Amino acid sequence: MTTQAITTDLYKLYPSPRNEHRDVFAHQVFVPHPYAIIDLAIMELAGRTTLFAACRLSDMKMGQVVSFELPADRAKFERLFTPD
């Protein structure tokens, strides 16, 4: 099964097959490390989240986008995440 890309104003997104949801939520973080392991489950976030491989359209930089339903989850992710 092939995964459909999602294009937004800022990114071209490729959903992770581990996502429970396909939504792109309003609160987003671009991680400029395309091969970093992002394990959202261990962060114990309160709301729904999605993870995407991403290409930032402004400069064609590859990375990952994490989108969050809740702004508090975005803040917690930014505090806890360190690239490997």
N, C-alpha and C positions, 0 to 999 in steps of 0.2 A: 504494500500500500504506500503510495506517495503522499507526502504532506504538502498541502497547499501553502504557499507563502502569503503573508499578509503585508500589504504596503500601507503605511501611514504617512503623514506629512514629514515625519522625521526619520523613519526607519523602514527597511525591508526586513520582515521578521519571519523566522522559520520556527514553528512551535516545537517544543520538546515533546517527544512521545510519552514522557512521564507526566505531562500536565493533566490534571483532572478537569480543567476548564480550558476553553479555547479563547476566552475573552482577553482583550487588551484593556487593562484597568487604567484609570486616570492617573495614578501615581506610579511613576516609572523611574528606574535607575539604569543608566547605560554603564556596563562594566567593560572597559576596554581590554579585557583579557579573554580572547575567544576560547582558550583551552582551560580556563580555571574551572575547578569543580565547584558548583554552587548547589549545596544541599539545603533546600528550603525547609525540609521537614525537621531538621535538628534545631532550627531557630525558634520553633514553637510560636509562629505568628498567629494572630487572632483571626484575620480575615483570609479571603481567597487570594491566591497568587498564581502567576503564570511565568514561565521561563521560556525565553526565545533565543536562538542564535540570531544575530542581527548584523545588518550592514547600516551604518549611519549614513544617510544620504548626503549630508552636507559636505563630508570629506571622504566618503566611501571607506571609512575605518570599520573593520570587523570587530565584533565583540559579542556581548550578550546583553539582553534587556530583561530585567525582572520587573513585572508590573504588579501592583498591589491595589487591593480594594480599599484599604484603610491607610491614611497618611501616617498613623502611628507605626504601622508595620514597615513602611518605607524607612522611617527614622531608625527603627530597631535594626533593620537590615544594614543600613549604612554604618551603624555603630558596631555591629558584630562581624560583618564580612571583611575578611582579609584574603587577597588572592594568594594561592599557593605557590 
